[in-house]
Amino acid sequence: MDDTRRMLHAVALHDERAIEVLLQSRSHALDCPGIEPRTAALVQLGALVGLGAPTTSYQSLVDHALAAGVDPDQLVAALGAVAALVGGPRVVAGATSLGRALGYDLDAALEDPPGAGPD
């Protein structure tokens, strides 16, 4: 049995040592062996959206994602990638949290939504 299959088998059987290996302390969650930091950031953003994570959970991830070279458009595209799986309410909440983590003034946007003003 190869290492990958052995690891998946052990985790599926709830082997605490194998799980500990996956959860071992790293300098940041983007330090994932076998996955480049940009990809890890996009995957983890999808997980935050799917979990309905609070806004504060997004800030560190977004900071590290931007530092790893992910641009804001790619972060928004990641929302679209998970939308059909997690549903509209989770994507709306995720967009709000992502916008705040990127430093956008969403309160002003809510007061004057796009297309609401005079043409």
Biopython code that builds the backbone (N, CA, C, O; Angstrom):
import numpy as np
from Bio.PDB.StructureBuilder import StructureBuilder

atoms = [
    (1, "MET", "N", (0.857, -1.182, 0.000)),
    (1, "MET", "CA", (0.000, 0.000, 0.000)),
    (1, "MET", "C", (0.895, 1.234, 0.000)),
    (1, "MET", "O", (1.813, 1.331, 0.814)),
    (2, "ASP", "N", (0.634, 2.190, -0.915)),
    (2, "ASP", "CA", (1.470, 3.388, -0.968)),
    (2, "ASP", "C", (1.136, 4.327, 0.197)),
    (2, "ASP", "O", (0.132, 4.149, 0.886)),
    (3, "ASP", "N", (1.998, 5.329, 0.400)),
    (3, "ASP", "CA", (1.847, 6.234, 1.541)),
    (3, "ASP", "C", (0.522, 6.992, 1.515)),
    (3, "ASP", "O", (-0.116, 7.166, 2.554)),
    (4, "THR", "N", (0.111, 7.437, 0.343)),
    (4, "THR", "CA", (-1.140, 8.191, 0.242)),
    (4, "THR", "C", (-2.322, 7.321, 0.650)),
    (4, "THR", "O", (-3.161, 7.730, 1.452)),
    (5, "ARG", "N", (-2.375, 6.133, 0.096)),
    (5, "ARG", "CA", (-3.480, 5.219, 0.425)),
    (5, "ARG", "C", (-3.448, 4.860, 1.916)),
    (5, "ARG", "O", (-4.493, 4.791, 2.563)),
    (6, "ARG", "N", (-2.260, 4.634, 2.449)),
    (6, "ARG", "CA", (-2.119, 4.286, 3.869)),
    (6, "ARG", "C", (-2.632, 5.434, 4.754)),
    (6, "ARG", "O", (-3.336, 5.205, 5.738)),
    (7, "MET", "N", (-2.271, 6.659, 4.388)),
    (7, "MET", "CA", (-2.711, 7.819, 5.178)),
    (7, "MET", "C", (-4.236, 7.954, 5.127)),
    (7, "MET", "O", (-4.880, 8.117, 6.163)),
    (8, "LEU", "N", (-4.809, 7.886, 3.933)),
    (8, "LEU", "CA", (-6.267, 7.998, 3.811)),
    (8, "LEU", "C", (-6.976, 6.889, 4.580)),
    (8, "LEU", "O", (-7.991, 7.131, 5.234)),
    (9, "HIS", "N", (-6.452, 5.699, 4.500)),
    (9, "HIS", "CA", (-7.024, 4.563, 5.218)),
    (9, "HIS", "C", (-6.985, 4.817, 6.724)),
    (9, "HIS", "O", (-7.984, 4.613, 7.415)),
    (10, "ALA", "N", (-5.844, 5.259, 7.231)),
    (10, "ALA", "CA", (-5.695, 5.503, 8.667)),
    (10, "ALA", "C", (-6.628, 6.613, 9.146)),
    (10, "ALA", "O", (-7.253, 6.482, 10.199)),
    (11, "VAL", "N", (-6.727, 7.700, 8.389)),
    (11, "VAL", "CA", (-7.611, 8.802, 8.785)),
    (11, "VAL", "C", (-9.065, 8.347, 8.743)),
    (11, "VAL", "O", (-9.838, 8.663, 9.648)),
    (12, "ALA", "N", (-9.444, 7.607, 7.700)),
    (12, "ALA", "CA", (-10.816, 7.113, 7.589)),
    (12, "ALA", "C", (-11.183, 6.197, 8.756)),
    (12, "ALA", "O", (-12.347, 6.121, 9.150)),
    (13, "LEU", "N", (-10.189, 5.506, 9.305)),
    (13, "LEU", "CA", (-10.417, 4.633, 10.457)),
    (13, "LEU", "C", (-10.223, 5.371, 11.786)),
    (13, "LEU", "O", (-10.188, 4.758, 12.853)),
    (14, "HIS", "N", (-10.101, 6.665, 11.700)),
    (14, "HIS", "CA", (-9.966, 7.550, 12.868)),
    (14, "HIS", "C", (-8.717, 7.225, 13.699)),
    (14, "HIS", "O", (-8.757, 7.216, 14.930)),
    (15, "ASP", "N", (-7.625, 6.961, 13.007)),
    (15, "ASP", "CA", (-6.345, 6.729, 13.664)),
    (15, "ASP", "C", (-5.830, 8.077, 14.173)),
    (15, "ASP", "O", (-5.502, 8.967, 13.389)),
    (16, "GLU", "N", (-5.768, 8.208, 15.483)),
    (16, "GLU", "CA", (-5.411, 9.501, 16.077)),
    (16, "GLU", "C", (-4.018, 9.980, 15.676)),
    (16, "GLU", "O", (-3.801, 11.181, 15.517)),
    (17, "ARG", "N", (-3.083, 9.065, 15.513)),
    (17, "ARG", "CA", (-1.734, 9.481, 15.087)),
    (17, "ARG", "C", (-1.755, 10.044, 13.678)),
    (17, "ARG", "O", (-1.081, 11.036, 13.402)),
    (18, "ALA", "N", (-2.515, 9.430, 12.781)),
    (18, "ALA", "CA", (-2.613, 9.933, 11.407)),
    (18, "ALA", "C", (-3.303, 11.285, 11.376)),
    (18, "ALA", "O", (-2.887, 12.190, 10.653)),
    (19, "ILE", "N", (-4.350, 11.414, 12.157)),
    (19, "ILE", "CA", (-5.063, 12.697, 12.216)),
    (19, "ILE", "C", (-4.146, 13.781, 12.766)),
    (19, "ILE", "O", (-4.154, 14.912, 12.280)),
    (20, "GLU", "N", (-3.368, 13.442, 13.764)),
    (20, "GLU", "CA", (-2.419, 14.408, 14.336)),
    (20, "GLU", "C", (-1.407, 14.869, 13.292)),
    (20, "GLU", "O", (-1.028, 16.040, 13.272)),
    (21, "VAL", "N", (-0.972, 13.970, 12.439)),
    (21, "VAL", "CA", (-0.046, 14.347, 11.370)),
    (21, "VAL", "C", (-0.693, 15.411, 10.481)),
    (21, "VAL", "O", (-0.039, 16.382, 10.101)),
    (22, "LEU", "N", (-1.980, 15.228, 10.150)),
    (22, "LEU", "CA", (-2.674, 16.211, 9.307)),
    (22, "LEU", "C", (-2.880, 17.536, 10.026)),
    (22, "LEU", "O", (-2.869, 18.600, 9.407)),
    (23, "LEU", "N", (-3.066, 17.461, 11.330)),
    (23, "LEU", "CA", (-3.363, 18.671, 12.103)),
    (23, "LEU", "C", (-2.131, 19.294, 12.755)),
    (23, "LEU", "O", (-2.234, 20.263, 13.507)),
    (24, "GLN", "N", (-0.964, 18.724, 12.455)),
    (24, "GLN", "CA", (0.247, 19.188, 13.130)),
    (24, "GLN", "C", (0.434, 20.695, 12.968)),
    (24, "GLN", "O", (-0.007, 21.312, 11.998)),
    (25, "SER", "N", (1.091, 21.237, 13.944)),
    (25, "SER", "CA", (1.328, 22.678, 13.965)),
    (25, "SER", "C", (2.175, 23.097, 12.770)),
    (25, "SER", "O", (3.204, 22.493, 12.468)),
    (26, "ARG", "N", (1.720, 24.130, 12.113)),
    (26, "ARG", "CA", (2.460, 24.718, 10.984)),
    (26, "ARG", "C", (2.542, 26.214, 11.221)),
    (26, "ARG", "O", (1.820, 26.750, 12.062)),
    (27, "SER", "N", (3.412, 26.891, 10.491)),
    (27, "SER", "CA", (3.529, 28.331, 10.671)),
    (27, "SER", "C", (2.252, 29.037, 10.242)),
    (27, "SER", "O", (1.914, 30.088, 10.787)),
    (28, "HIS", "N", (1.544, 28.477, 9.275)),
    (28, "HIS", "CA", (0.241, 28.989, 8.861)),
    (28, "HIS", "C", (-0.463, 27.893, 8.082)),
    (28, "HIS", "O", (0.178, 26.992, 7.544)),
    (29, "ALA", "N", (-1.761, 27.973, 8.026)),
    (29, "ALA", "CA", (-2.553, 26.948, 7.351)),
    (29, "ALA", "C", (-2.214, 26.836, 5.867)),
    (29, "ALA", "O", (-2.499, 25.806, 5.257)),
    (30, "LEU", "N", (-1.614, 27.866, 5.271)),
    (30, "LEU", "CA", (-1.268, 27.791, 3.853)),
    (30, "LEU", "C", (-0.026, 26.941, 3.612)),
    (30, "LEU", "O", (0.312, 26.644, 2.466)),
    (31, "ASP", "N", (0.653, 26.550, 4.684)),
    (31, "ASP", "CA", (1.806, 25.662, 4.560)),
    (31, "ASP", "C", (1.308, 24.224, 4.501)),
    (31, "ASP", "O", (1.343, 23.504, 5.499)),
    (32, "CYS", "N", (0.852, 23.819, 3.342)),
    (32, "CYS", "CA", (0.288, 22.480, 3.150)),
    (32, "CYS", "C", (1.200, 21.714, 2.207)),
    (32, "CYS", "O", (1.301, 22.057, 1.029)),
    (33, "PRO", "N", (1.856, 20.692, 2.705)),
    (33, "PRO", "CA", (2.737, 19.906, 1.830)),
    (33, "PRO", "C", (1.981, 19.394, 0.604)),
    (33, "PRO", "O", (0.893, 18.830, 0.720)),
    (34, "GLY", "N", (2.568, 19.599, -0.556)),
    (34, "GLY", "CA", (1.973, 19.103, -1.790)),
    (34, "GLY", "C", (1.006, 20.057, -2.456)),
    (34, "GLY", "O", (0.518, 19.773, -3.550)),
    (35, "ILE", "N", (0.716, 21.187, -1.820)),
    (35, "ILE", "CA", (-0.204, 22.177, -2.400)),
    (35, "ILE", "C", (0.465, 23.540, -2.318)),
    (35, "ILE", "O", (0.940, 23.945, -1.257)),
    (36, "GLU", "N", (0.499, 24.242, -3.439)),
    (36, "GLU", "CA", (1.098, 25.580, -3.408)),
    (36, "GLU", "C", (0.211, 26.519, -2.580)),
    (36, "GLU", "O", (-1.002, 26.319, -2.519)),
    (37, "PRO", "N", (0.797, 27.537, -1.947)),
    (37, "PRO", "CA", (0.038, 28.434, -1.071)),
    (37, "PRO", "C", (-1.172, 29.088, -1.744)),
    (37, "PRO", "O", (-2.203, 29.261, -1.096)),
    (38, "ARG", "N", (-1.075, 29.453, -3.014)),
    (38, "ARG", "CA", (-2.215, 30.082, -3.706)),
    (38, "ARG", "C", (-3.401, 29.119, -3.761)),
    (38, "ARG", "O", (-4.536, 29.502, -3.477)),
    (39, "THR", "N", (-3.131, 27.884, -4.125)),
    (39, "THR", "CA", (-4.191, 26.883, -4.212)),
    (39, "THR", "C", (-4.763, 26.594, -2.830)),
    (39, "THR", "O", (-5.979, 26.491, -2.667)),
    (40, "ALA", "N", (-3.892, 26.464, -1.839)),
    (40, "ALA", "CA", (-4.352, 26.214, -0.470)),
    (40, "ALA", "C", (-5.287, 27.331, -0.003)),
    (40, "ALA", "O", (-6.303, 27.066, 0.639)),
    (41, "ALA", "N", (-4.945, 28.571, -0.323)),
    (41, "ALA", "CA", (-5.781, 29.701, 0.092)),
    (41, "ALA", "C", (-7.171, 29.627, -0.535)),
    (41, "ALA", "O", (-8.169, 29.874, 0.143)),
    (42, "LEU", "N", (-7.245, 29.296, -1.801)),
    (42, "LEU", "CA", (-8.541, 29.225, -2.476)),
    (42, "LEU", "C", (-9.381, 28.067, -1.944)),
    (42, "LEU", "O", (-10.591, 28.205, -1.765)),
    (43, "VAL", "N", (-8.748, 26.944, -1.694)),
    (43, "VAL", "CA", (-9.456, 25.799, -1.121)),
    (43, "VAL", "C", (-9.980, 26.156, 0.272)),
    (43, "VAL", "O", (-11.126, 25.861, 0.611)),
    (44, "GLN", "N", (-9.132, 26.787, 1.065)),
    (44, "GLN", "CA", (-9.523, 27.133, 2.426)),
    (44, "GLN", "C", (-10.611, 28.196, 2.450)),
    (44, "GLN", "O", (-11.468, 28.183, 3.334)),
    (45, "LEU", "N", (-10.588, 29.114, 1.496)),
    (45, "LEU", "CA", (-11.677, 30.085, 1.409)),
    (45, "LEU", "C", (-12.993, 29.358, 1.146)),
    (45, "LEU", "O", (-14.011, 29.671, 1.764)),
    (46, "GLY", "N", (-12.974, 28.402, 0.243)),
    (46, "GLY", "CA", (-14.177, 27.612, -0.018)),
    (46, "GLY", "C", (-14.672, 26.906, 1.232)),
    (46, "GLY", "O", (-15.877, 26.814, 1.468)),
    (47, "ALA", "N", (-13.738, 26.409, 2.031)),
    (47, "ALA", "CA", (-14.114, 25.742, 3.275)),
    (47, "ALA", "C", (-14.750, 26.721, 4.256)),
    (47, "ALA", "O", (-15.738, 26.389, 4.911)),
    (48, "LEU", "N", (-14.190, 27.927, 4.361)),
    (48, "LEU", "CA", (-14.781, 28.929, 5.253)),
    (48, "LEU", "C", (-16.206, 29.257, 4.835)),
    (48, "LEU", "O", (-17.100, 29.360, 5.675)),
    (49, "VAL", "N", (-16.414, 29.420, 3.532)),
    (49, "VAL", "CA", (-17.750, 29.724, 3.034)),
    (49, "VAL", "C", (-18.689, 28.560, 3.350)),
    (49, "VAL", "O", (-19.798, 28.770, 3.842)),
    (50, "GLY", "N", (-18.250, 27.346, 3.071)),
    (50, "GLY", "CA", (-19.071, 26.167, 3.305)),
    (50, "GLY", "C", (-19.430, 25.966, 4.767)),
    (50, "GLY", "O", (-20.511, 25.473, 5.087)),
    (51, "LEU", "N", (-18.524, 26.348, 5.648)),
    (51, "LEU", "CA", (-18.765, 26.213, 7.080)),
    (51, "LEU", "C", (-19.615, 27.345, 7.646)),
    (51, "LEU", "O", (-20.119, 27.247, 8.765)),
    (52, "GLY", "N", (-19.773, 28.417, 6.875)),
    (52, "GLY", "CA", (-20.471, 29.582, 7.408)),
    (52, "GLY", "C", (-19.643, 30.262, 8.487)),
    (52, "GLY", "O", (-20.178, 30.739, 9.488)),
    (53, "ALA", "N", (-18.344, 30.303, 8.276)),
    (53, "ALA", "CA", (-17.413, 30.847, 9.272)),
    (53, "ALA", "C", (-17.663, 32.341, 9.496)),
    (53, "ALA", "O", (-18.115, 33.045, 8.593)),
    (54, "PRO", "N", (-17.365, 32.817, 10.709)),
    (54, "PRO", "CA", (-17.536, 34.246, 10.992)),
    (54, "PRO", "C", (-16.504, 35.094, 10.247)),
    (54, "PRO", "O", (-15.454, 34.603, 9.833)),
    (55, "THR", "N", (-16.821, 36.351, 10.092)),
    (55, "THR", "CA", (-15.973, 37.292, 9.362)),
    (55, "THR", "C", (-14.535, 37.283, 9.874)),
    (55, "THR", "O", (-13.597, 37.361, 9.080)),
    (56, "THR", "N", (-14.354, 37.191, 11.174)),
    (56, "THR", "CA", (-12.996, 37.237, 11.732)),
    (56, "THR", "C", (-12.131, 36.091, 11.227)),
    (56, "THR", "O", (-10.906, 36.214, 11.194)),
    (57, "SER", "N", (-12.737, 34.991, 10.838)),
    (57, "SER", "CA", (-11.972, 33.857, 10.327)),
    (57, "SER", "C", (-11.360, 34.142, 8.965)),
    (57, "SER", "O", (-10.384, 33.499, 8.579)),
    (58, "TYR", "N", (-11.911, 35.079, 8.247)),
    (58, "TYR", "CA", (-11.461, 35.381, 6.893)),
    (58, "TYR", "C", (-10.204, 36.246, 6.862)),
    (58, "TYR", "O", (-9.400, 36.128, 5.937)),
    (59, "GLN", "N", (-10.022, 37.109, 7.856)),
    (59, "GLN", "CA", (-8.973, 38.126, 7.772)),
    (59, "GLN", "C", (-7.577, 37.543, 7.597)),
    (59, "GLN", "O", (-6.854, 37.947, 6.686)),
    (60, "SER", "N", (-7.188, 36.611, 8.443)),
    (60, "SER", "CA", (-5.849, 36.037, 8.349)),
    (60, "SER", "C", (-5.668, 35.294, 7.033)),
    (60, "SER", "O", (-4.625, 35.405, 6.389)),
    (61, "LEU", "N", (-6.678, 34.543, 6.638)),
    (61, "LEU", "CA", (-6.591, 33.804, 5.378)),
    (61, "LEU", "C", (-6.429, 34.755, 4.196)),
    (61, "LEU", "O", (-5.598, 34.522, 3.318)),
    (62, "VAL", "N", (-7.212, 35.811, 4.171)),
    (62, "VAL", "CA", (-7.131, 36.774, 3.069)),
    (62, "VAL", "C", (-5.763, 37.454, 3.057)),
    (62, "VAL", "O", (-5.168, 37.626, 1.993)),
    (63, "ASP", "N", (-5.267, 37.839, 4.216)),
    (63, "ASP", "CA", (-3.942, 38.470, 4.280)),
    (63, "ASP", "C", (-2.862, 37.548, 3.701)),
    (63, "ASP", "O", (-2.028, 37.980, 2.905)),
    (64, "HIS", "N", (-2.888, 36.286, 4.106)),
    (64, "HIS", "CA", (-1.892, 35.333, 3.613)),
    (64, "HIS", "C", (-2.109, 35.012, 2.134)),
    (64, "HIS", "O", (-1.147, 34.825, 1.389)),
    (65, "ALA", "N", (-3.365, 34.947, 1.711)),
    (65, "ALA", "CA", (-3.652, 34.673, 0.294)),
    (65, "ALA", "C", (-3.108, 35.791, -0.583)),
    (65, "ALA", "O", (-2.478, 35.522, -1.606)),
    (66, "LEU", "N", (-3.340, 37.034, -0.200)),
    (66, "LEU", "CA", (-2.840, 38.171, -0.973)),
    (66, "LEU", "C", (-1.311, 38.157, -1.015)),
    (66, "LEU", "O", (-0.707, 38.428, -2.052)),
    (67, "ALA", "N", (-0.693, 37.838, 0.128)),
    (67, "ALA", "CA", (0.767, 37.766, 0.181)),
    (67, "ALA", "C", (1.305, 36.634, -0.697)),
    (67, "ALA", "O", (2.426, 36.713, -1.197)),
    (68, "ALA", "N", (0.504, 35.585, -0.881)),
    (68, "ALA", "CA", (0.910, 34.447, -1.708)),
    (68, "ALA", "C", (0.667, 34.702, -3.192)),
    (68, "ALA", "O", (1.005, 33.865, -4.029)),
    (69, "GLY", "N", (0.080, 35.860, -3.526)),
    (69, "GLY", "CA", (-0.127, 36.203, -4.929)),
    (69, "GLY", "C", (-1.531, 35.993, -5.454)),
    (69, "GLY", "O", (-1.771, 36.154, -6.651)),
    (70, "VAL", "N", (-2.467, 35.636, -4.583)),
    (70, "VAL", "CA", (-3.864, 35.517, -5.009)),
    (70, "VAL", "C", (-4.423, 36.925, -5.092)),
    (70, "VAL", "O", (-4.253, 37.713, -4.162)),
    (71, "ASP", "N", (-5.091, 37.255, -6.198)),
    (71, "ASP", "CA", (-5.664, 38.596, -6.295)),
    (71, "ASP", "C", (-7.146, 38.553, -5.879)),
    (71, "ASP", "O", (-7.761, 37.487, -5.885)),
    (72, "PRO", "N", (-7.715, 39.715, -5.520)),
    (72, "PRO", "CA", (-9.107, 39.754, -5.070)),
    (72, "PRO", "C", (-10.092, 39.128, -6.063)),
    (72, "PRO", "O", (-11.070, 38.508, -5.646)),
    (73, "ASP", "N", (-9.850, 39.279, -7.358)),
    (73, "ASP", "CA", (-10.743, 38.666, -8.345)),
    (73, "ASP", "C", (-10.749, 37.140, -8.220)),
    (73, "ASP", "O", (-11.789, 36.505, -8.396)),
    (74, "GLN", "N", (-9.602, 36.561, -7.921)),
    (74, "GLN", "CA", (-9.528, 35.113, -7.750)),
    (74, "GLN", "C", (-10.252, 34.667, -6.482)),
    (74, "GLN", "O", (-10.854, 33.593, -6.453)),
    (75, "LEU", "N", (-10.193, 35.485, -5.441)),
    (75, "LEU", "CA", (-10.934, 35.172, -4.216)),
    (75, "LEU", "C", (-12.436, 35.177, -4.485)),
    (75, "LEU", "O", (-13.163, 34.303, -4.012)),
    (76, "VAL", "N", (-12.893, 36.168, -5.249)),
    (76, "VAL", "CA", (-14.318, 36.229, -5.596)),
    (76, "VAL", "C", (-14.690, 35.042, -6.491)),
    (76, "VAL", "O", (-15.769, 34.469, -6.342)),
    (77, "ALA", "N", (-13.815, 34.676, -7.405)),
    (77, "ALA", "CA", (-14.078, 33.515, -8.261)),
    (77, "ALA", "C", (-14.210, 32.243, -7.432)),
    (77, "ALA", "O", (-14.981, 31.350, -7.783)),
    (78, "ALA", "N", (-13.464, 32.157, -6.337)),
    (78, "ALA", "CA", (-13.579, 30.992, -5.454)),
    (78, "ALA", "C", (-14.970, 30.920, -4.828)),
    (78, "ALA", "O", (-15.496, 29.830, -4.603)),
    (79, "LEU", "N", (-15.564, 32.081, -4.548)),
    (79, "LEU", "CA", (-16.952, 32.083, -4.058)),
    (79, "LEU", "C", (-17.871, 31.450, -5.093)),
    (79, "LEU", "O", (-18.735, 30.639, -4.758)),
    (80, "GLY", "N", (-17.680, 31.823, -6.341)),
    (80, "GLY", "CA", (-18.489, 31.264, -7.415)),
    (80, "GLY", "C", (-18.279, 29.771, -7.578)),
    (80, "GLY", "O", (-19.206, 29.040, -7.925)),
    (81, "ALA", "N", (-17.064, 29.322, -7.328)),
    (81, "ALA", "CA", (-16.756, 27.902, -7.488)),
    (81, "ALA", "C", (-17.492, 27.034, -6.477)),
    (81, "ALA", "O", (-17.780, 25.871, -6.760)),
    (82, "VAL", "N", (-17.797, 27.574, -5.316)),
    (82, "VAL", "CA", (-18.487, 26.786, -4.294)),
    (82, "VAL", "C", (-19.974, 27.097, -4.200)),
    (82, "VAL", "O", (-20.694, 26.433, -3.454)),
    (83, "ALA", "N", (-20.442, 28.088, -4.938)),
    (83, "ALA", "CA", (-21.825, 28.557, -4.798)),
    (83, "ALA", "C", (-22.854, 27.448, -4.971)),
    (83, "ALA", "O", (-23.766, 27.320, -4.154)),
    (84, "ALA", "N", (-22.724, 26.655, -6.009)),
    (84, "ALA", "CA", (-23.723, 25.617, -6.262)),
    (84, "ALA", "C", (-23.708, 24.539, -5.176)),
    (84, "ALA", "O", (-24.720, 23.879, -4.942)),
    (85, "LEU", "N", (-22.577, 24.363, -4.522)),
    (85, "LEU", "CA", (-22.470, 23.338, -3.489)),
    (85, "LEU", "C", (-22.955, 23.807, -2.125)),
    (85, "LEU", "O", (-23.541, 23.028, -1.373)),
    (86, "VAL", "N", (-22.715, 25.077, -1.798)),
    (86, "VAL", "CA", (-23.034, 25.552, -0.454)),
    (86, "VAL", "C", (-24.329, 26.359, -0.386)),
    (86, "VAL", "O", (-24.899, 26.523, 0.693)),
    (87, "GLY", "N", (-24.797, 26.862, -1.524)),
    (87, "GLY", "CA", (-26.050, 27.598, -1.549)),
    (87, "GLY", "C", (-25.888, 29.102, -1.415)),
    (87, "GLY", "O", (-24.866, 29.610, -0.955)),
    (88, "GLY", "N", (-26.934, 29.788, -1.834)),
    (88, "GLY", "CA", (-26.933, 31.243, -1.861)),
    (88, "GLY", "C", (-26.665, 31.923, -0.536)),
    (88, "GLY", "O", (-25.814, 32.810, -0.477)),
    (89, "PRO", "N", (-27.362, 31.544, 0.540)),
    (89, "PRO", "CA", (-27.133, 32.237, 1.811)),
    (89, "PRO", "C", (-25.690, 32.159, 2.301)),
    (89, "PRO", "O", (-25.170, 33.135, 2.841)),
    (90, "ARG", "N", (-25.042, 31.021, 2.121)),
    (90, "ARG", "CA", (-23.638, 30.896, 2.539)),
    (90, "ARG", "C", (-22.733, 31.759, 1.666)),
    (90, "ARG", "O", (-21.768, 32.347, 2.152)),
    (91, "VAL", "N", (-23.051, 31.832, 0.369)),
    (91, "VAL", "CA", (-22.230, 32.644, -0.535)),
    (91, "VAL", "C", (-22.412, 34.130, -0.223)),
    (91, "VAL", "O", (-21.446, 34.892, -0.255)),
    (92, "VAL", "N", (-23.635, 34.543, 0.077)),
    (92, "VAL", "CA", (-23.877, 35.948, 0.444)),
    (92, "VAL", "C", (-23.112, 36.295, 1.715)),
    (92, "VAL", "O", (-22.444, 37.327, 1.780)),
    (93, "ALA", "N", (-23.210, 35.435, 2.724)),
    (93, "ALA", "CA", (-22.473, 35.678, 3.966)),
    (93, "ALA", "C", (-20.971, 35.665, 3.712)),
    (93, "ALA", "O", (-20.241, 36.486, 4.267)),
    (94, "GLY", "N", (-20.505, 34.740, 2.878)),
    (94, "GLY", "CA", (-19.083, 34.667, 2.547)),
    (94, "GLY", "C", (-18.603, 35.901, 1.813)),
    (94, "GLY", "O", (-17.503, 36.392, 2.065)),
    (95, "ALA", "N", (-19.435, 36.410, 0.895)),
    (95, "ALA", "CA", (-19.070, 37.624, 0.153)),
    (95, "ALA", "C", (-18.950, 38.811, 1.098)),
    (95, "ALA", "O", (-18.052, 39.641, 0.954)),
    (96, "THR", "N", (-19.850, 38.888, 2.057)),
    (96, "THR", "CA", (-19.796, 39.973, 3.040)),
    (96, "THR", "C", (-18.519, 39.876, 3.863)),
    (96, "THR", "O", (-17.821, 40.872, 4.052)),
    (97, "SER", "N", (-18.215, 38.683, 4.348)),
    (97, "SER", "CA", (-17.004, 38.488, 5.156)),
    (97, "SER", "C", (-15.742, 38.729, 4.340)),
    (97, "SER", "O", (-14.794, 39.349, 4.822)),
    (98, "LEU", "N", (-15.731, 38.238, 3.108)),
    (98, "LEU", "CA", (-14.572, 38.437, 2.234)),
    (98, "LEU", "C", (-14.381, 39.916, 1.944)),
    (98, "LEU", "O", (-13.257, 40.415, 2.001)),
    (99, "GLY", "N", (-15.451, 40.616, 1.635)),
    (99, "GLY", "CA", (-15.356, 42.056, 1.368)),
    (99, "GLY", "C", (-14.790, 42.822, 2.548)),
    (99, "GLY", "O", (-13.939, 43.697, 2.382)),
    (100, "ARG", "N", (-15.257, 42.494, 3.725)),
    (100, "ARG", "CA", (-14.732, 43.172, 4.922)),
    (100, "ARG", "C", (-13.257, 42.841, 5.127)),
    (100, "ARG", "O", (-12.470, 43.719, 5.480)),
    (101, "ALA", "N", (-12.878, 41.587, 4.909)),
    (101, "ALA", "CA", (-11.474, 41.196, 5.074)),
    (101, "ALA", "C", (-10.575, 41.898, 4.056)),
    (101, "ALA", "O", (-9.400, 42.147, 4.324)),
    (102, "LEU", "N", (-11.136, 42.215, 2.890)),
    (102, "LEU", "CA", (-10.378, 42.948, 1.871)),
    (102, "LEU", "C", (-10.371, 44.454, 2.121)),
    (102, "LEU", "O", (-9.702, 45.203, 1.409)),
    (103, "GLY", "N", (-11.122, 44.896, 3.139)),
    (103, "GLY", "CA", (-11.137, 46.310, 3.501)),
    (103, "GLY", "C", (-12.171, 47.146, 2.774)),
    (103, "GLY", "O", (-12.100, 48.374, 2.793)),
    (104, "TYR", "N", (-13.129, 46.496, 2.133)),
    (104, "TYR", "CA", (-14.168, 47.235, 1.422)),
    (104, "TYR", "C", (-15.204, 47.758, 2.403)),
    (104, "TYR", "O", (-15.537, 47.087, 3.380)),
    (105, "ASP", "N", (-15.710, 48.946, 2.146)),
    (105, "ASP", "CA", (-16.736, 49.553, 2.984)),
    (105, "ASP", "C", (-18.100, 49.038, 2.527)),
    (105, "ASP", "O", (-18.775, 49.669, 1.713)),
    (106, "LEU", "N", (-18.482, 47.912, 3.049)),
    (106, "LEU", "CA", (-19.734, 47.296, 2.622)),
    (106, "LEU", "C", (-20.955, 48.015, 3.171)),
    (106, "LEU", "O", (-22.027, 47.952, 2.570)),
    (107, "ASP", "N", (-20.813, 48.699, 4.301)),
    (107, "ASP", "CA", (-21.946, 49.431, 4.848)),
    (107, "ASP", "C", (-22.381, 50.530, 3.888)),
    (107, "ASP", "O", (-23.577, 50.755, 3.704)),
    (108, "ALA", "N", (-21.423, 51.214, 3.276)),
    (108, "ALA", "CA", (-21.756, 52.247, 2.300)),
    (108, "ALA", "C", (-22.425, 51.629, 1.084)),
    (108, "ALA", "O", (-23.353, 52.216, 0.528)),
    (109, "ALA", "N", (-21.973, 50.458, 0.663)),
    (109, "ALA", "CA", (-22.576, 49.789, -0.492)),
    (109, "ALA", "C", (-24.008, 49.377, -0.203)),
    (109, "ALA", "O", (-24.855, 49.414, -1.095)),
    (110, "LEU", "N", (-24.292, 48.982, 1.038)),
    (110, "LEU", "CA", (-25.660, 48.590, 1.408)),
    (110, "LEU", "C", (-26.593, 49.784, 1.399)),
    (110, "LEU", "O", (-27.779, 49.648, 1.099)),
    (111, "GLU", "N", (-26.057, 50.964, 1.730)),
    (111, "GLU", "CA", (-26.866, 52.166, 1.735)),
    (111, "GLU", "C", (-27.169, 52.645, 0.321)),
    (111, "GLU", "O", (-28.223, 53.230, 0.071)),
    (112, "ASP", "N", (-26.243, 52.397, -0.603)),
    (112, "ASP", "CA", (-26.415, 52.831, -1.988)),
    (112, "ASP", "C", (-26.023, 51.681, -2.912)),
    (112, "ASP", "O", (-24.959, 51.712, -3.531)),
    (113, "PRO", "N", (-26.897, 50.649, -3.007)),
    (113, "PRO", "CA", (-26.539, 49.487, -3.834)),
    (113, "PRO", "C", (-26.391, 49.842, -5.298)),
    (113, "PRO", "O", (-27.008, 50.798, -5.768)),
    (114, "PRO", "N", (-25.576, 49.080, -6.032)),
    (114, "PRO", "CA", (-25.382, 49.335, -7.460)),
    (114, "PRO", "C", (-26.723, 49.328, -8.193)),
    (114, "PRO", "O", (-27.565, 48.460, -7.966)),
    (115, "GLY", "N", (-26.900, 50.291, -9.057)),
    (115, "GLY", "CA", (-28.126, 50.365, -9.862)),
    (115, "GLY", "C", (-29.279, 51.028, -9.143)),
    (115, "GLY", "O", (-30.351, 51.185, -9.727)),
    (116, "ALA", "N", (-29.090, 51.430, -7.867)),
    (116, "ALA", "CA", (-30.192, 52.032, -7.121)),
    (116, "ALA", "C", (-30.293, 53.525, -7.342)),
    (116, "ALA", "O", (-31.349, 54.119, -7.123)),
    (117, "GLY", "N", (-29.204, 54.138, -7.775)),
    (117, "GLY", "CA", (-29.195, 55.585, -7.956)),
    (117, "GLY", "C", (-29.728, 56.011, -9.296)),
    (117, "GLY", "O", (-30.079, 55.172, -10.125)),
    (118, "PRO", "N", (-29.793, 57.326, -9.521)),
    (118, "PRO", "CA", (-30.255, 57.839, -10.806)),
    (118, "PRO", "C", (-29.275, 57.466, -11.922)),
    (118, "PRO", "O", (-28.063, 57.424, -11.711)),
    (119, "ASP", "N", (-29.813, 57.201, -13.091)),
    (119, "ASP", "CA", (-28.972, 56.820, -14.230)),
    (119, "ASP", "C", (-28.387, 58.014, -14.898)),
    (119, "ASP", "O", (-27.652, 57.877, -15.876)),
]
sb = StructureBuilder()
sb.init_structure("model")
sb.init_model(0)
sb.init_chain("A")
sb.init_seg("    ")
for serial, (resi, resn, name, xyz) in enumerate(atoms, 1):
    if name == "N":
        sb.init_residue(resn, " ", resi, " ")
    sb.init_atom(name, np.array(xyz, "f"), 0.0, 1.0, " ", f" {name:<3s}", serial, name[0])
structure = sb.get_structure()
